[in-house]
Amino acid sequence: MEVKKKQYELLNALKIIAAFFVVAIHVHFPGNFGKGIIAVARFAVPFFFMVSGFFSFYENKEVLNVKYKRKIRHLCTIFAGSFLLYLAYDSFAHIMNGSLMNYLTNKFSIDAIIEFFVFNHPRVMEPLWFLLALVYATVVFFFFEKKGITKKMYFLIPVLFLAGVILRELLEFTENPPEIMTKAYLYRNWLFIGLPFFMFGHWIRANEEKLKNRFSDISLIVIMLIFTAEAVAVELLHTQKSLYIGTFFAVSALFIFVLKKEGAVSTGKLAVFGAEYSLYVYIFHIMVKNVIGKILSIGVFVPVGEKLSAVMPVIVFVITLIASAVYVYAKKVIKSKFIQEK
């Protein structure tokens, strides 16, 4: 009798909520409320790395080769398509204002290429660093799995994360540092965020039942509240960071709490939205933001933009979600027709 695969609907539902918070990082709510939301939203990218690691746990080790190679090809295809999409979008804009060569020179300089391959920093569109970092993290973890050393390498989870935090703090307190030392991509990359959180998600899946039994609901809620408050406090003190100690503990508690509640909470369409659209919301939202911004900068629309500024993150998210749904539907239709023709 075939065992039904666990769906983790609540975890998938949280993916679309995390996608909204990613939008809120790049499209700000106004004032201190907006700063607080940004601090809370910092859980989203680590969460996505953790989800990818969580769903990369395979009890049947004989399928590792097929599963990981398929996953890596899929991620590379998505990244390449996203990169080319934004390259075409930006190139068109620079063709219109006659600065295409300057644009391409900046985006494909030697420094840009080094940033791209070493630090996952694509100048074409910076938020795409997540996709490239996810490719790197998956490749490295696949190597660990093939060598059978995964359990021995779990120690890297706190080591790499703390190394990134320490590096960030050193940069912050270095007086008159060289410009290169001020770049966020030095600590926000595959090595200090992507790999440790990917591995953390995998470790949680391997120890799921133990963790669910070890922590009570109350303790997890308290951890989330305390460490989220720490991140918000740091943000409001005008020392904005993209990496918080508190985020590590808050997202860990959130992840375990969601696993404990799987099957006990109805997710409705949120699970479908999370499973099918969250990644595309991440990819498309910057373009949607830019298009809306250009429209609202036109004279007659400026007053409208001012009135909508307080809810702009919600507007961008909703439009991006609709665009993602249309894209996924169109892709399914095209794929279905292609299969029928074959």
LOMI-967377 format. One record per residue (C-alpha): residue in three letters; residue number from 1; x, y, z. Coordinates in nm, 2 decimals, padded with zeros to 4 digits. Example, Ala and Ser with C-alpha at 12.3 -4.5 7.8 and 13.67 -1.06 7.14 Angstrom:
// residues 2
SITE   rolo   kolti       c1       c2       c3
SITE    ALA       1    01.23   -00.45    00.78
SITE    SER       2    01.37   -00.11    00.71
// end
This chain:
// residues 342
SITE   rolo   kolti       c1       c2       c3
SITE    MET       1    00.00    00.00    00.00
SITE    GLU       2    00.15    00.34   -00.11
SITE    VAL       3    00.21    00.58    00.18
SITE    LYS       4    00.05    00.92    00.11
SITE    LYS       5    00.32    01.19    00.10
SITE    LYS       6    00.28    01.46    00.37
SITE    GLN       7    00.18    01.79    00.21
SITE    TYR       8    00.28    02.05    00.48
SITE    GLU       9    00.00    02.28    00.37
SITE    LEU      10    00.05    02.53    00.66
SITE    LEU      11    00.42    02.56    00.57
SITE    ASN      12    00.32    02.63    00.21
SITE    ALA      13    00.07    02.89    00.33
SITE    LEU      14    00.34    03.07    00.52
SITE    LYS      15    00.54    03.10    00.20
SITE    ILE      16    00.30    03.34    00.05
SITE    ILE      17    00.29    03.54    00.37
SITE    ALA      18    00.67    03.55    00.37
SITE    ALA      19    00.65    03.67    00.00
SITE    PHE      20    00.44    03.96    00.11
SITE    PHE      21    00.70    04.06    00.37
SITE    VAL      22    00.97    04.04    00.10
SITE    VAL      23    00.76    04.30   -00.09
SITE    ALA      24    00.74    04.51    00.23
SITE    ILE      25    01.12    04.52    00.25
SITE    HIS      26    01.15    04.68   -00.10
SITE    VAL      27    00.82    04.88   -00.10
SITE    HIS      28    00.81    05.05    00.24
SITE    PHE      29    00.52    05.14    00.46
SITE    PRO      30    00.57    05.49    00.59
SITE    GLY      31    00.74    05.60    00.92
SITE    ASN      32    00.84    05.39    01.21
SITE    PHE      33    00.57    05.15    01.13
SITE    GLY      34    00.74    05.08    00.80
SITE    LYS      35    01.08    05.04    00.98
SITE    GLY      36    00.92    04.79    01.22
SITE    ILE      37    00.77    04.59    00.94
SITE    ILE      38    01.11    04.58    00.76
SITE    ALA      39    01.27    04.43    01.08
SITE    VAL      40    00.99    04.17    01.11
SITE    ALA      41    01.02    04.10    00.74
SITE    ARG      42    01.38    04.00    00.77
SITE    PHE      43    01.26    03.65    00.86
SITE    ALA      44    01.13    03.59    00.51
SITE    VAL      45    01.45    03.52    00.31
SITE    PRO      46    01.60    03.29    00.58
SITE    PHE      47    01.26    03.12    00.59
SITE    PHE      48    01.27    03.05    00.22
SITE    PHE      49    01.62    02.90    00.24
SITE    MET      50    01.49    02.68    00.53
SITE    VAL      51    01.19    02.57    00.34
SITE    SER      52    01.41    02.47    00.04
SITE    GLY      53    01.64    02.27    00.28
SITE    PHE      54    01.34    02.12    00.46
SITE    PHE      55    01.19    01.99    00.13
SITE    SER      56    01.53    01.86    00.02
SITE    PHE      57    01.52    01.59    00.29
SITE    TYR      58    01.50    01.24    00.13
SITE    GLU      59    01.48    00.94    00.35
SITE    ASN      60    01.55    00.72    00.04
SITE    LYS      61    01.91    00.81   -00.03
SITE    GLU      62    01.90    00.62   -00.36
SITE    VAL      63    01.70    00.91   -00.52
SITE    LEU      64    01.95    01.18   -00.42
SITE    ASN      65    02.12    01.20   -00.76
SITE    VAL      66    01.80    01.24   -00.95
SITE    LYS      67    01.62    01.47   -00.71
SITE    TYR      68    01.91    01.71   -00.65
SITE    LYS      69    02.02    01.73   -01.01
SITE    ARG      70    01.66    01.80   -01.11
SITE    LYS      71    01.63    02.07   -00.84
SITE    ILE      72    01.96    02.24   -00.94
SITE    ARG      73    01.86    02.24   -01.31
SITE    HIS      74    01.52    02.39   -01.21
SITE    LEU      75    01.68    02.66   -01.00
SITE    CYS      76    01.93    02.75   -01.26
SITE    THR      77    01.66    02.78   -01.53
SITE    ILE      78    01.45    03.01   -01.30
SITE    PHE      79    01.75    03.22   -01.22
SITE    ALA      80    01.86    03.25   -01.58
SITE    GLY      81    01.51    03.34   -01.69
SITE    SER      82    01.47    03.60   -01.42
SITE    PHE      83    01.81    03.75   -01.49
SITE    LEU      84    01.74    03.78   -01.87
SITE    LEU      85    01.39    03.93   -01.79
SITE    TYR      86    01.54    04.21   -01.58
SITE    LEU      87    01.83    04.26   -01.82
SITE    ALA      88    01.58    04.31   -02.11
SITE    TYR      89    01.36    04.53   -01.90
SITE    ASP      90    01.65    04.76   -01.79
SITE    SER      91    01.82    04.75   -02.13
SITE    PHE      92    01.50    04.88   -02.29
SITE    ALA      93    01.48    05.17   -02.04
SITE    HIS      94    01.84    05.26   -02.11
SITE    ILE      95    01.79    05.24   -02.48
SITE    MET      96    01.51    05.49   -02.45
SITE    ASN      97    01.73    05.74   -02.27
SITE    GLY      98    02.05    05.67   -02.48
SITE    SER      99    02.26    05.52   -02.20
SITE    LEU     100    02.27    05.15   -02.29
SITE    MET     101    02.64    05.12   -02.32
SITE    ASN     102    02.71    05.29   -01.98
SITE    TYR     103    02.45    05.05   -01.83
SITE    LEU     104    02.60    04.74   -01.98
SITE    THR     105    02.96    04.85   -01.89
SITE    ASN     106    02.86    04.89   -01.53
SITE    LYS     107    02.66    04.56   -01.51
SITE    PHE     108    02.92    04.34   -01.68
SITE    SER     109    03.25    04.49   -01.56
SITE    ILE     110    03.52    04.27   -01.41
SITE    ASP     111    03.41    04.38   -01.06
SITE    ALA     112    03.05    04.30   -01.14
SITE    ILE     113    03.14    03.95   -01.26
SITE    ILE     114    03.34    03.88   -00.95
SITE    GLU     115    03.05    04.01   -00.73
SITE    PHE     116    02.81    03.79   -00.93
SITE    PHE     117    03.00    03.46   -00.90
SITE    VAL     118    03.17    03.50   -00.56
SITE    PHE     119    02.90    03.69   -00.36
SITE    ASN     120    02.58    03.62   -00.56
SITE    HIS     121    02.53    03.99   -00.62
SITE    PRO     122    02.37    04.04   -00.97
SITE    ARG     123    02.39    04.41   -01.04
SITE    VAL     124    02.12    04.37   -01.30
SITE    MET     125    01.87    04.32   -01.01
SITE    GLU     126    02.01    04.28   -00.66
SITE    PRO     127    01.72    04.09   -00.50
SITE    LEU     128    01.79    03.80   -00.74
SITE    TRP     129    02.09    03.72   -00.52
SITE    PHE     130    01.85    03.49   -00.33
SITE    LEU     131    01.81    03.26   -00.63
SITE    LEU     132    02.18    03.24   -00.71
SITE    ALA     133    02.26    03.18   -00.34
SITE    LEU     134    02.00    02.90   -00.34
SITE    VAL     135    02.17    02.74   -00.64
SITE    TYR     136    02.51    02.75   -00.46
SITE    ALA     137    02.37    02.62   -00.13
SITE    THR     138    02.19    02.33   -00.30
SITE    VAL     139    02.50    02.23   -00.49
SITE    VAL     140    02.72    02.24   -00.18
SITE    PHE     141    02.47    02.05    00.02
SITE    PHE     142    02.43    01.79   -00.26
SITE    PHE     143    02.80    01.74   -00.23
SITE    PHE     144    02.77    01.68    00.15
SITE    GLU     145    02.48    01.43    00.08
SITE    LYS     146    02.68    01.24   -00.19
SITE    LYS     147    02.98    01.21    00.04
SITE    GLY     148    02.76    01.10    00.33
SITE    ILE     149    02.89    01.37    00.56
SITE    THR     150    02.57    01.57    00.61
SITE    LYS     151    02.54    01.50    00.98
SITE    LYS     152    02.90    01.59    01.04
SITE    MET     153    02.85    01.92    00.86
SITE    TYR     154    02.55    02.04    01.06
SITE    PHE     155    02.79    02.22    01.29
SITE    LEU     156    02.83    02.48    01.01
SITE    ILE     157    02.48    02.61    01.07
SITE    PRO     158    02.57    02.84    01.37
SITE    VAL     159    02.93    02.88    01.27
SITE    LEU     160    02.85    03.03    00.93
SITE    PHE     161    02.56    03.24    01.05
SITE    LEU     162    02.76    03.39    01.34
SITE    ALA     163    03.06    03.45    01.11
SITE    GLY     164    02.83    03.66    00.89
SITE    VAL     165    02.70    03.85    01.19
SITE    ILE     166    03.05    03.91    01.32
SITE    LEU     167    03.17    04.03    00.98
SITE    ARG     168    02.87    04.27    00.96
SITE    GLU     169    02.95    04.41    01.31
SITE    LEU     170    03.32    04.45    01.22
SITE    LEU     171    03.23    04.64    00.91
SITE    GLU     172    02.99    04.86    01.11
SITE    PHE     173    03.24    04.96    01.37
SITE    THR     174    03.54    05.00    01.15
SITE    GLU     175    03.63    05.37    01.12
SITE    ASN     176    03.65    05.49    00.76
SITE    PRO     177    03.65    05.15    00.60
SITE    PRO     178    03.73    05.10    00.23
SITE    GLU     179    03.42    05.12    00.01
SITE    ILE     180    03.42    04.75   -00.06
SITE    MET     181    03.39    04.68    00.31
SITE    THR     182    03.06    04.86    00.33
SITE    LYS     183    02.89    04.63    00.08
SITE    ALA     184    02.61    04.42    00.22
SITE    TYR     185    02.68    04.14   -00.01
SITE    LEU     186    03.00    04.06    00.18
SITE    TYR     187    02.78    03.89    00.45
SITE    ARG     188    02.45    03.86    00.27
SITE    ASN     189    02.53    03.57    00.03
SITE    TRP     190    02.52    03.19   -00.01
SITE    LEU     191    02.79    03.13    00.25
SITE    PHE     192    02.66    03.32    00.55
SITE    ILE     193    02.29    03.30    00.49
SITE    GLY     194    02.20    03.06    00.21
SITE    LEU     195    02.39    02.75    00.32
SITE    PRO     196    02.34    02.77    00.70
SITE    PHE     197    01.96    02.83    00.67
SITE    PHE     198    01.93    02.57    00.40
SITE    MET     199    02.11    02.32    00.62
SITE    PHE     200    01.90    02.43    00.92
SITE    GLY     201    01.58    02.35    00.73
SITE    HIS     202    01.72    02.01    00.64
SITE    TRP     203    01.82    01.95    01.01
SITE    ILE     204    01.47    02.04    01.13
SITE    ARG     205    01.31    01.79    00.89
SITE    ALA     206    01.55    01.52    01.01
SITE    ASN     207    01.45    01.59    01.37
SITE    GLU     208    01.09    01.71    01.31
SITE    GLU     209    00.92    01.49    01.56
SITE    LYS     210    01.17    01.54    01.84
SITE    LEU     211    01.15    01.92    01.80
SITE    LYS     212    00.77    01.93    01.80
SITE    ASN     213    00.77    01.73    02.12
SITE    ARG     214    01.04    01.93    02.29
SITE    PHE     215    00.89    02.28    02.26
SITE    SER     216    00.55    02.38    02.38
SITE    ASP     217    00.33    02.63    02.19
SITE    ILE     218    00.38    02.89    02.46
SITE    SER     219    00.76    02.87    02.46
SITE    LEU     220    00.77    02.90    02.08
SITE    ILE     221    00.54    03.20    02.09
SITE    VAL     222    00.75    03.37    02.36
SITE    ILE     223    01.07    03.31    02.16
SITE    MET     224    00.91    03.46    01.85
SITE    LEU     225    00.79    03.77    02.03
SITE    ILE     226    01.11    03.84    02.23
SITE    PHE     227    01.35    03.80    01.93
SITE    THR     228    01.12    03.98    01.68
SITE    ALA     229    01.10    04.27    01.93
SITE    GLU     230    01.48    04.27    01.94
SITE    ALA     231    01.50    04.30    01.57
SITE    VAL     232    01.24    04.58    01.57
SITE    ALA     233    01.42    04.77    01.84
SITE    VAL     234    01.75    04.76    01.65
SITE    GLU     235    01.58    04.88    01.34
SITE    LEU     236    01.41    05.17    01.52
SITE    LEU     237    01.74    05.27    01.67
SITE    HIS     238    01.85    05.36    01.31
SITE    THR     239    02.10    05.09    01.29
SITE    GLN     240    01.93    04.91    01.00
SITE    LYS     241    02.08    04.56    00.92
SITE    SER     242    01.98    04.28    00.70
SITE    LEU     243    02.10    04.02    00.94
SITE    TYR     244    01.98    04.00    01.30
SITE    ILE     245    02.07    03.76    01.58
SITE    GLY     246    01.71    03.77    01.68
SITE    THR     247    01.59    03.67    01.33
SITE    PHE     248    01.77    03.34    01.37
SITE    PHE     249    01.58    03.25    01.68
SITE    ALA     250    01.25    03.40    01.57
SITE    VAL     251    01.24    03.21    01.24
SITE    SER     252    01.34    02.89    01.41
SITE    ALA     253    01.06    02.91    01.66
SITE    LEU     254    00.81    03.01    01.38
SITE    PHE     255    00.92    02.71    01.17
SITE    ILE     256    00.87    02.46    01.45
SITE    PHE     257    00.54    02.62    01.56
SITE    VAL     258    00.40    02.59    01.21
SITE    LEU     259    00.51    02.22    01.19
SITE    LYS     260    00.33    02.16    01.52
SITE    LYS     261    00.01    02.31    01.38
SITE    GLU     262    00.01    02.12    01.05
SITE    GLY     263   -00.33    01.97    01.00
SITE    ALA     264   -00.49    02.16    01.29
SITE    VAL     265   -00.53    02.49    01.10
SITE    SER     266   -00.73    02.53    00.77
SITE    THR     267   -00.52    02.71    00.51
SITE    GLY     268   -00.78    02.75    00.23
SITE    LYS     269   -00.62    02.88   -00.09
SITE    LEU     270   -00.31    03.01    00.10
SITE    ALA     271   -00.14    02.68    00.07
SITE    VAL     272   -00.19    02.68   -00.31
SITE    PHE     273   -00.08    03.04   -00.34
SITE    GLY     274    00.23    02.96   -00.14
SITE    ALA     275    00.32    02.65   -00.33
SITE    GLU     276    00.26    02.79   -00.68
SITE    TYR     277    00.31    03.16   -00.66
SITE    SER     278    00.54    03.27   -00.38
SITE    LEU     279    00.86    03.23   -00.58
SITE    TYR     280    00.72    03.43   -00.87
SITE    VAL     281    00.60    03.70   -00.64
SITE    TYR     282    00.96    03.72   -00.52
SITE    ILE     283    01.09    03.75   -00.88
SITE    PHE     284    00.83    03.98   -01.03
SITE    HIS     285    00.76    04.23   -00.75
SITE    ILE     286    01.06    04.46   -00.82
SITE    MET     287    00.94    04.50   -01.18
SITE    VAL     288    00.58    04.56   -01.07
SITE    LYS     289    00.71    04.82   -00.82
SITE    ASN     290    00.91    05.00   -01.09
SITE    VAL     291    00.63    05.01   -01.34
SITE    ILE     292    00.38    05.14   -01.08
SITE    GLY     293    00.64    05.40   -00.97
SITE    LYS     294    00.69    05.52   -01.33
SITE    ILE     295    00.31    05.55   -01.38
SITE    LEU     296    00.26    05.74   -01.06
SITE    SER     297    00.55    05.98   -01.14
SITE    ILE     298    00.35    06.11   -01.44
SITE    GLY     299    00.21    06.45   -01.34
SITE    VAL     300   -00.16    06.38   -01.34
SITE    PHE     301   -00.10    06.06   -01.13
SITE    VAL     302    00.13    06.21   -00.87
SITE    PRO     303   -00.16    06.31   -00.63
SITE    VAL     304   -00.29    05.95   -00.66
SITE    GLY     305    00.05    05.81   -00.57
SITE    GLU     306    00.07    06.03   -00.26
SITE    LYS     307   -00.27    05.91   -00.14
SITE    LEU     308   -00.18    05.55   -00.20
SITE    SER     309    00.17    05.56   -00.05
SITE    ALA     310    00.05    05.42    00.29
SITE    VAL     311   -00.08    05.10    00.13
SITE    MET     312    00.16    05.07   -00.16
SITE    PRO     313    00.32    04.75   -00.04
SITE    VAL     314   -00.02    04.59   -00.04
SITE    ILE     315   -00.10    04.72   -00.39
SITE    VAL     316    00.23    04.59   -00.53
SITE    PHE     317    00.19    04.26   -00.36
SITE    VAL     318   -00.17    04.20   -00.49
SITE    ILE     319   -00.08    04.30   -00.85
SITE    THR     320    00.23    04.08   -00.84
SITE    LEU     321    00.03    03.79   -00.70
SITE    ILE     322   -00.22    03.83   -00.99
SITE    ALA     323    00.07    03.85   -01.24
SITE    SER     324    00.22    03.54   -01.09
SITE    ALA     325   -00.10    03.35   -01.12
SITE    VAL     326   -00.15    03.45   -01.48
SITE    TYR     327    00.21    03.34   -01.55
SITE    VAL     328    00.17    03.00   -01.39
SITE    TYR     329   -00.16    02.94   -01.56
SITE    ALA     330   -00.01    03.04   -01.90
SITE    LYS     331    00.29    02.81   -01.84
SITE    LYS     332    00.06    02.52   -01.76
SITE    VAL     333   -00.15    02.58   -02.08
SITE    ILE     334    00.16    02.60   -02.30
SITE    LYS     335    00.31    02.29   -02.14
SITE    SER     336   -00.02    02.10   -02.18
SITE    LYS     337   -00.04    02.19   -02.55
SITE    PHE     338    00.32    02.10   -02.61
SITE    ILE     339    00.27    01.75   -02.45
SITE    GLN     340   -00.04    01.70   -02.67
SITE    GLU     341    00.14    01.79   -02.99
SITE    LYS     342    00.42    01.54   -02.90
// end
